[in-house]
Every structure is written in structure tokens, then in C-alpha cells.
């Protein structure tokens, strides 16, 4: 029996809960398209068997009347998977336009608050032998990153159909009465407010640290000056602003990640800068045609920034701040617009102003619960005078994922509309493609497909201006059998790792400063897994003894193997999330009477340091901690099984860190394993 009260909603979650209206539903999710006809019963049973790994999807929000208590998560005593996983048939001919209209209809209504705030619709009857899932989740449950975490529970990394795991008996406690809610609020409120104050204190400490450093202080003051100067007078509305009706439409476009990376590399910008330049160009063209006499000469976009640290996971719910980005209209070329975007985003990111804006969004949580609905009811109006639209960027896995053997071939994310904003954009990457999904209110932007077409036009103009050749279109096989066939590896077969005896404790090694680390190898040609034999016979010599598994010598050899692997560097240059620790549970029969641990300090394609250390220190120091039994580690490190599917299936346990943050680095994980095989 679990506790009646799971947790209070975090400060930002509470805001999302209160600001929702029929005209502005707070739905977040995706339209996911799979090849082949997916069985609804299989989808239903898969979700039902895995949902207990994310308990919040069995919880609903309740609150005492008149907001006398803070909203709180409690287990739904009447939870029924059939209320959340629903089959709908698409109207003929089942093409992409019919899918867009069906998804728009499903999007346009708020979720019922008498049950957990999520639904998944299986859309049957698509043309070209396809099936779609429409994910619909309330924003108070998840941010864009945490939503990806649900997908990792449901999707597989191979086309094999894993057996359905047995689910534990669902035995929720009774729903608390109004009296119990008030009593619990009185008991928990002081500690809840203390935790909020503690968080604010930590944020203030961070800001003080920033202003103590001369260079950081200069960047922060420049960013602050930008923001104050840009908000001295209210912005004028654009044709994408007005009064929301609640009737929402979706439209999406798709681009090559390879092309985008070439554009950003050629101009020294970022993927996000490229997509913001494309979005601003499309809106400028739309605005100039709808209202040619509008005097507004720039577009202001709010960019959500996740502020949640790994060690805070689950502590405060959503932790989201925003950064405003101003993009001037009237630039002569797409490259000029891209440069303007990059200059502004670089300044705002370097300013660390997202920390202070996060604090502002947290302060209302200190007010009495009865006052918070009134405070948050005016927040949308404040945002409406500060910006024209939102755009968020979510990184997904860059290799295919599967649902019961069916490959995910398209994925389009979506995001709530702020009242008075008739257009928002979600940029989502998956399997070497980038999609831009527009969410529009039909009363404000009745022709969202026109804006979608302008996205494509502006992207093509930017690609040509950057002199990036078009990539070959990716063709998706419609034959399920072909999708299920594993591709032959070009590398050598996995090198078996022999059982090792536990190593004696080793002294800690001091990590070298980053500036003294050897330069990372250039990502040119892949290193062959097996060296080419010399033309002349070499004298035979005894092979060097293998270092003992999870020993300090093994960790150092692993560090060298990682840094000698240019494919690891090429797939990991974006990794800045921190150190990774491996912990092996005791296995006396295999020479490990106690737990053993190693930690890898991974950063931007390099392993800066590696060492064996006591497991309790590994759990404290690492950002991500993966634990497992000896047998499962042997399978992972020898290449017999891929680590991310093992994490999803529970064969290895992610004890610290968010799995969603690892999903974009699936190729990086594969190269880590290949490096281990070369020790």
C-alpha cells in the first residue's frame, strides 16, 4: 500500500495547472507514425505492462475546494488503462492531410481532470500501410524532455518483440477526503515552503557566484541591458497574435539533420540558431502578406530552457525558465538573418539570465495556495506583451526505435499555445531528421499550412545561401520484413570479455585539467576494429595481460581506448552532461565479493579522466550511475546486448540521471561499448 499523497505539484507545474482554459489547453505530446499495421491490443498491453515504471501516469491532481490546499498528486483509485489508450479510425483516404486534421481535432480539447492527465490515441487506417500514435499529456506532468522519457518506456531499440513483462498488482490507497487534504496541507506546507526557499537560496547563490566573476558579470550585464532596452516599450502585435478560440491546428515540415549541421558549421552557429532563423523568416513573410502596413520590425521568440539538474530530478517537477530572442525583420539575405539570430542567442545564453527568470517563476509558490490561482491567471497576459511566440527544441534518439517490431518513421512534437499567441513551434530531432511542428489557433492563424510552406521556402533559401548541397532523400521501407532484418555490421565481431577476479582497492587518480588533456582526434575515417596484418611476419610475443575488469588499470585502459576512437568523438561532441559511473553488484563466484565501480569523466567527445573508486563515491560524484549484475555487465561490455535496451528493460538500472537525456546519444553508447572491446 502506497501513501495517499504522492507529492505536491512543483512551482512551474502549478502554474501550468492553473493557466489552462478551454481556449488554451495545456497539452504537450507528439504525432508518431509507424510503418505497418500495429495491433491495438498489442499497444494496449505493452503500455499497460510498462506504465508502472512511471507512477505519475497512474496519478491525478486533486485539491481542496476554493484552493484551500495546494494541488497534489494522488493515485487514481479508479485507474483503467482503457480510459487512456483509445483507438480512432481516420477518415478516408488516410493521407497525411487526413492525419493532420485528425490530430488537430484530438489536440483541441483539454484533458479531463477526474483522471490522470494523459491519453494515447492509436490512429488506424493510414494510407501506405502505416499506423500513428497521438500522445496527449498535460504540461503539468512533464516538460518536453520528460515526455521523451515516456517514449523510452514504450519503444524498443530493435525490431525484435520482447516478451511483455508481468506488471505488479495495482493497489492504490483510498482517495483522501477534503478534511484529510486540509490536514495534510497544514502538515506539509511548511516543509514545502522551506524547500522552495532552499531552492531560491541556491539560485541566489548561483547568481552571486556569477556576479563575483568579472567575465561572467560582464556577460550577465550585457544580457540584462539587452532585455531592459528591448522592453522599454510594448511590442506591437503581429498577425499571429490575437484572442484564442481553442480550435487548434497542426502542420509540420521535415528537414535533413545532415544539411542543418553543414549550414551551422559553415556559419559558426548552432542547430537551434538555424531553426530559429527559418521560423522567423517564415513568420516575417506571413506577417508582411497579411498586414503589409504593420510597423513591428522584429519578432520576439520565447525559448524555454530546462533548469532541472540531475540531482533535482523529481524534487520540483518541471523547472523551466525562458529566454527572449529578438530577430529583426528586413534582413537582405537568409545568412544575415542567421547571423543576427546567433549574435542574440549567444549573448542571452552567456548572460545566465535564465537563472533569474527561473527564480521569478518560482516566487509565487511561496504565496498561500488560495492566492495562487489569481496570480497565475494574469501571467498569460504578461507574456502576451513580452513576446509574439514560443519555440522549443527537443532532441530525440538519432537511431530508429520500434514499437512491437514496427519502426517509428516520423515524429512530430507539439506544445501548448499561450493565450494571445496564435502560433508556436516545436523543433524535434529523430533518426537524422529534424521536424518543425506548428501549433496554431484557427481563429488567429486560419491558414497554418501557408506558414508551413513558408518554413520550407525559407529553409531552402538558407541552404542555398550557405552553399550546402541537398542531401539524398531518405526512403523509408514500407515492408515490415525488411525493417525487421538486422543490418550486417561492418566491424569485427564482439571480443569476448573473460571473467576477472576482483581487483584490490586502488588509490584515487587525479583528473588532469582540461587544458592539459591531449587534443581530441579529428573525426575522419573510422578506426578498423581489427588492425591490418603486417606484410612481413612479426616476431611472436606473449600478448600483454588484460587488466582486471573494473580495476583502476582497466579504467585507464578504457579511457585510452575511448580517446583513440574517432567514432566516439564524432558522435559525442555534444555531451556535456557530466561523468558516467558503472557499478557492478557483488558476484562472489565470479571474483567480486563486493560491489565494484569505475567513473568516466566524459566531455565533448573526450574521456578526460577515468578511475576505479568506492561505489558510494561513484554514486555521489557521477551525473549518471548505471548498476547491474555481473552477467548483465558481461553481456553489455562484450557487445552481446546493447546497453540502452538493457536499461529500458531493467537488465541494467539507471540509478541516477534521466534516461531521456541519454536517448539522443544512442550512437555514442554503441561506440563506448566498442571501445571497451578494444581493451
Long-range contacts (C-beta under 8 A, 24 or more apart in sequence): 1-171, 1-173, 2-75, 2-171, 2-172, 2-173, 3-173, 4-74, 4-75, 4-173, 4-174, 4-175, 4-176, 4-180, 4-184, 5-72, 5-73, 5-74, 5-176, 5-184, 5-188, 6-55, 6-56, 6-59, 6-72, 6-73, 6-74, 6-75, 7-72, 7-73, 7-317, 8-70, 8-71, 8-72, 8-73, 8-188, 8-192, 9-61, 9-70, 9-71, 9-72, 9-73, 9-140, 9-317, 10-315, 10-316, 10-317, 10-318, 10-319, 10-365, 11-196, 11-316, 11-317, 11-361, 11-362, 11-364, 11-365, 12-316, 12-317, 12-318, 12-319, 12-320, 12-361, 12-362, 13-140, 13-141, 13-317, 13-318, 14-70, 14-71, 14-140, 14-365, 14-372, 14-376, 15-361, 15-364, 15-376, 15-379, 16-138, 16-139, 16-140, 16-318, 16-416, 17-61, 17-71, 17-138, 17-140, 18-372, 18-373, 18-376, 18-377, 19-376, 19-377, 19-379, 19-380, 19-419, 20-110, 20-138, 21-110, 21-246, 21-419, 22-109, 22-110, 22-246, 23-243, 23-244, 23-245, 23-246, 23-419, 24-244, 24-246, 24-380, 24-416, 24-417, 24-418, 24-419, 25-107, 25-108, 25-109, 25-110, 25-111, 25-246, 25-248, 25-416, 26-110, 26-138, 26-139, 26-140, 26-416, 27-107, 27-110, 27-111, 27-136, 27-137, 27-138, 27-139, 27-414, 27-416, 28-137, 28-138, 28-139, 28-142, 28-143, 28-144, 28-147, 28-414, 28-415, 28-416, 29-134, 29-135, 29-136, 29-137, 29-147, 29-413, 29-414, 30-134, 30-135, 30-147, 30-151, 30-411, 30-412, 30-413, 30-414, 30-428, 31-99, 31-103, 31-132, 31-133, 31-134, 31-135, 31-250, 31-252, 31-410, 31-411, 31-412, 31-414, 31-437, 32-132, 32-133, 32-134, 32-135, 32-151, 32-408, 32-410, 32-411, 32-412, 33-99, 33-126, 33-130, 33-131, 33-132, 33-408, 33-409, 33-410, 33-411, 34-130, 34-131, 34-132, 34-133, 34-403, 34-406, 34-407, 34-408, 34-409, 35-129, 35-130, 35-406, 35-407, 35-409, 35-476, 35-477, 35-478, 35-480, 35-483, 36-129, 36-130, 36-131, 36-405, 36-406, 36-407, 36-478, 36-480, 36-483, 37-124, 37-129, 37-131, 38-122, 38-131, 38-403, 38-404, 38-406, 39-404, 40-87, 40-122, 40-124, 42-404, 43-85, 43-120, 43-122, 43-133, 43-403, 43-404, 44-81, 44-82, 44-85, 45-164, 46-154, 46-164, 46-403, 46-404, 47-81, 47-85, 47-120, 47-154, 48-81, 48-85, 48-167, 49-164, 49-165, 49-166, 49-167, 50-153, 50-154, 50-165, 50-167, 51-81, 51-153, 51-167, 52-167, 52-168, 52-170, 53-153, 54-149, 54-150, 54-153, 56-116, 56-141, 57-84, 57-116, 57-118, 57-141, 57-150, 58-116, 58-170, 58-172, 59-116, 60-113, 60-114, 60-115, 60-116, 60-117, 61-113, 61-117, 61-140, 62-175, 62-176, 62-181, 63-181, 63-369, 64-178, 64-181, 64-182, 64-185, 65-178, 66-370, 67-369, 67-370, 67-372, 67-373, 68-181, 68-182, 68-185, 68-369, 68-370, 69-181, 69-182, 69-184, 69-185, 69-369, 70-185, 70-189, 70-192, 70-369, 70-372, 72-181, 72-184, 72-185, 74-175, 74-176, 75-172, 75-173, 76-115, 76-116, 76-172, 77-172, 77-173, 77-174, 77-175, 78-115, 79-115, 79-116, 79-170, 79-172, 83-115, 84-115, 84-116, 84-118, 84-119, 84-120, 85-119, 85-120, 85-122, 86-119, 86-120, 86-121, 86-122, 87-121, 87-122, 87-124, 88-121, 88-122, 88-123, 88-124, 89-123, 89-124, 89-125, 90-123, 90-124, 90-125, 90-126, 90-132, 92-125, 93-127, 94-125, 94-126, 94-127, 95-126, 95-127, 99-123, 99-126, 99-132, 100-249, 100-250, 100-251, 100-252, 102-134, 103-132, 103-134, 103-250, 104-248, 104-249, 104-250, 106-134, 106-136, 107-136, 107-248, 107-250, 107-414, 107-439, 108-246, 108-247, 108-248, 109-246, 111-136, 111-138, 117-141, 128-478, 129-478, 130-409, 130-478, 131-406, 133-403, 139-318, 139-416, 140-317, 140-318, 142-318, 143-304, 143-306, 143-308, 143-318, 143-320, 144-304, 144-306, 144-392, 144-394, 144-413, 144-415, 144-426, 145-306, 145-308, 145-394, 145-658, 145-660, 145-661, 146-318, 146-658, 146-660, 147-394, 148-394, 148-396, 148-660, 148-663, 149-658, 149-659, 149-660, 151-396, 151-401, 152-648, 152-659, 152-660, 152-663, 153-648, 154-403, 155-401, 155-402, 155-403, 155-408, 155-648, 156-401, 156-402, 156-403, 156-404, 156-645, 156-648, 157-397, 157-399, 157-401, 157-402, 157-642, 157-644, 157-645, 157-648, 157-666, 158-402, 158-486, 158-642, 158-645, 159-402, 159-405, 159-407, 159-483, 159-484, 159-485, 159-486, 160-405, 160-484, 161-404, 161-405, 162-649, 165-649, 165-650, 185-369, 189-369, 193-365, 193-366, 195-315, 195-316, 196-362, 196-365, 196-366, 197-366, 199-316, 199-362, 200-359, 200-362, 200-363, 203-355, 203-356, 203-358, 203-359, 203-362, 204-359, 206-352, 206-355, 207-352, 207-355, 207-356, 207-359, 210-352, 210-355, 216-352, 219-347, 219-350, 219-351, 219-352, 220-351, 220-352, 220-353, 221-351, 222-347, 222-350, 222-351, 223-347, 223-348, 223-350, 223-351, 223-352, 223-353, 224-351, 224-353, 226-344, 226-347, 226-348, 226-351, 227-324, 227-348, 227-353, 230-300, 230-324, 230-326, 231-386, 234-385, 235-296, 235-300, 235-385, 235-386, 235-387, 235-388, 236-294, 236-295, 236-296, 237-296, 237-388, 238-283, 238-287, 238-291, 238-294, 238-296, 238-299, 238-388, 239-286, 239-287, 239-290, 239-291, 239-294, 239-444, 239-445, 240-283, 240-286, 240-287, 240-388, 240-389, 240-421, 240-422, 240-423, 240-440, 240-444, 240-445, 241-384, 241-388, 241-420, 241-421, 241-422, 241-444, 242-420, 242-422, 242-441, 242-443, 242-444, 243-420, 243-443, 243-444, 244-417, 244-419, 244-420, 244-421, 244-422, 244-441, 244-443, 244-444, 245-441, 245-442, 245-443, 245-444, 246-441, 247-441, 247-442, 247-443, 248-417, 248-439, 248-440, 248-441, 248-442, 249-439, 249-440, 249-441, 249-442, 249-445, 249-448, 250-412, 250-414, 250-437, 250-438, 250-439, 250-440, 250-448, 251-437, 251-438, 251-440, 251-448, 251-449, 251-451, 251-452, 252-412, 252-435, 252-436, 252-437, 252-438, 252-452, 253-435, 253-436, 253-452, 253-455, 253-456, 253-459, 254-410, 254-433, 254-434, 254-435, 254-436, 255-433, 255-434, 255-435, 255-436, 255-459, 256-432, 256-433, 256-434, 256-470, 256-471, 256-474, 257-398, 257-429, 257-432, 257-433, 257-434, 258-432, 258-471, 259-463, 259-468, 259-470, 259-471, 260-434, 262-466, 262-468, 263-338, 263-462, 263-463, 263-466, 263-468, 266-466, 266-467, 266-468, 267-335, 267-338, 267-339, 267-342, 267-466, 268-342, 269-338, 269-339, 269-341, 269-342, 270-342, 270-345, 271-393, 271-429, 271-434, 272-303, 272-345, 272-393, 272-427, 273-338, 273-341, 273-342, 273-345, 274-338, 274-462, 275-391, 275-393, 275-427, 275-434, 275-436, 276-301, 276-303, 276-325, 276-327, 276-341, 276-345, 276-391, 277-327, 277-334, 277-337, 277-338, 277-341, 277-458, 277-462, 278-436, 278-455, 278-458, 278-459, 278-462, 279-391, 279-425, 279-436, 279-455, 280-327, 280-337, 280-341, 281-334, 281-337, 281-454, 281-458, 281-461, 281-462, 282-451, 282-454, 282-455, 282-457, 282-458, 283-388, 283-389, 283-423, 283-451, 283-454, 284-329, 285-454, 285-457, 285-458, 286-450, 286-451, 286-454, 287-329, 288-329, 296-329, 297-328, 297-329, 297-330, 298-326, 298-327, 298-328, 298-329, 299-326, 299-327, 299-329, 299-388, 299-389, 300-324, 300-325, 300-326, 300-327, 300-386, 300-387, 300-388, 300-389, 301-325, 301-327, 301-387, 301-388, 301-389, 301-390, 301-391, 302-383, 302-386, 302-387, 302-389, 302-390, 302-391, 303-345, 303-390, 303-391, 303-392, 303-393, 304-390, 304-392, 305-354, 305-358, 307-354, 307-355, 307-358, 310-577, 310-578, 310-623, 310-624, 310-656, 310-657, 310-658, 310-661, 311-656, 313-657, 313-658, 319-358, 320-358, 320-361, 321-354, 321-355, 321-357, 321-358, 321-361, 322-354, 322-357, 323-348, 323-349, 323-353, 323-354, 323-357, 324-348, 324-386, 324-387, 333-465, 334-458, 334-461, 334-462, 334-465, 334-466, 335-462, 335-465, 335-466, 337-462, 338-462, 380-418, 380-419, 380-420, 381-419, 381-420, 383-418, 383-420, 383-421, 384-418, 384-419, 384-420, 384-421, 387-421, 388-421, 389-421, 389-423, 389-424, 389-425, 390-415, 390-418, 390-421, 390-424, 390-425, 391-424, 391-425, 391-426, 391-427, 392-425, 392-426, 392-427, 393-426, 393-427, 393-428, 394-426, 394-427, 394-428, 394-429, 395-429, 395-664, 396-428, 396-429, 396-430, 396-431, 396-663, 396-664, 397-430, 397-431, 397-663, 397-664, 397-666, 398-429, 398-430, 398-431, 398-432, 398-664, 398-666, 398-667, 399-431, 399-666, 399-667, 400-431, 405-480, 405-484, 406-480, 406-483, 407-476, 407-483, 409-476, 410-435, 411-435, 412-437, 413-437, 414-439, 415-439, 417-441, 423-448, 423-451, 429-664, 432-474, 433-474, 491-528, 491-529, 491-674, 492-528, 492-529, 492-530, 493-639, 494-638, 494-639, 494-640, 494-677, 495-638, 495-639, 495-677, 495-678, 496-638, 497-549, 497-634, 497-637, 497-638, 497-676, 497-677, 498-546, 499-549, 499-590, 499-591, 499-634, 500-546, 500-548, 500-549, 500-550, 500-551, 500-590, 500-591, 501-548, 501-591, 502-548, 502-550, 502-591, 502-592, 502-593, 502-594, 502-596, 503-548, 503-549, 503-550, 503-551, 503-552, 503-553, 503-554, 503-596, 503-612, 505-612, 505-614, 506-551, 506-552, 506-553, 506-611, 506-612, 507-552, 508-611, 508-613, 509-552, 509-556, 509-609, 509-610, 509-611, 510-609, 511-601, 511-608, 511-609, 512-608, 512-609, 514-603, 514-608, 517-606, 517-608, 518-563, 520-563, 520-569, 520-604, 520-605, 520-606, 521-563, 521-564, 521-566, 521-569, 522-566, 522-569, 523-566, 523-567, 523-569, 523-570, 524-566, 525-566, 526-566, 526-567, 527-564, 527-565, 527-566, 527-567, 529-674, 529-677, 529-678, 546-679, 547-679, 549-584, 549-596, 549-637, 550-582, 550-584, 550-592, 550-596, 550-597, 550-598, 550-612, 551-612, 552-611, 552-612, 554-598, 554-612, 554-679, 555-598, 555-599, 555-600, 555-610, 555-611, 555-612, 556-610, 556-611, 557-679, 558-598, 558-600, 558-607, 558-610, 558-675, 558-676, 558-679, 559-600, 559-607, 559-609, 559-610, 561-675, 561-676, 561-678, 561-679, 562-600, 562-602, 562-606, 562-607, 562-610, 562-672, 562-675, 563-606, 563-607, 564-675, 564-678, 565-671, 565-674, 565-675, 565-678, 567-671, 567-674, 568-605, 568-668, 568-671, 568-672, 568-674, 568-675, 569-605, 569-606, 570-605, 571-605, 571-665, 571-667, 571-668, 571-671, 572-602, 572-604, 572-605, 572-665, 572-668, 572-671, 573-604, 573-605, 574-604, 574-664, 574-665, 575-602, 575-603, 575-604, 575-605, 575-665, 575-668, 576-603, 576-604, 577-623, 577-624, 577-657, 577-661, 578-602, 578-603, 578-622, 578-623, 578-624, 579-621, 579-622, 579-623, 579-624, 580-622, 580-623, 580-624, 580-625, 580-626, 581-618, 581-619, 581-621, 581-622, 581-624, 581-625, 581-626, 581-656, 582-626, 582-633, 583-615, 583-618, 583-619, 583-625, 583-626, 583-627, 583-628, 583-655, 584-627, 584-628, 584-629, 584-630, 584-633, 585-627, 585-628, 585-629, 585-630, 587-629, 587-630, 587-631, 590-630, 592-630, 619-655, 619-656, 622-656, 622-657, 623-656, 623-657, 624-654, 624-656, 624-657, 624-661, 624-662, 625-654, 625-655, 625-656, 625-657, 626-652, 626-653, 626-654, 626-655, 627-652, 627-653, 627-655, 628-652, 628-653, 636-673, 637-673, 637-676, 637-677, 638-677, 639-673, 639-674, 639-677, 642-669, 642-670, 642-673, 643-669, 643-672, 643-673, 644-669
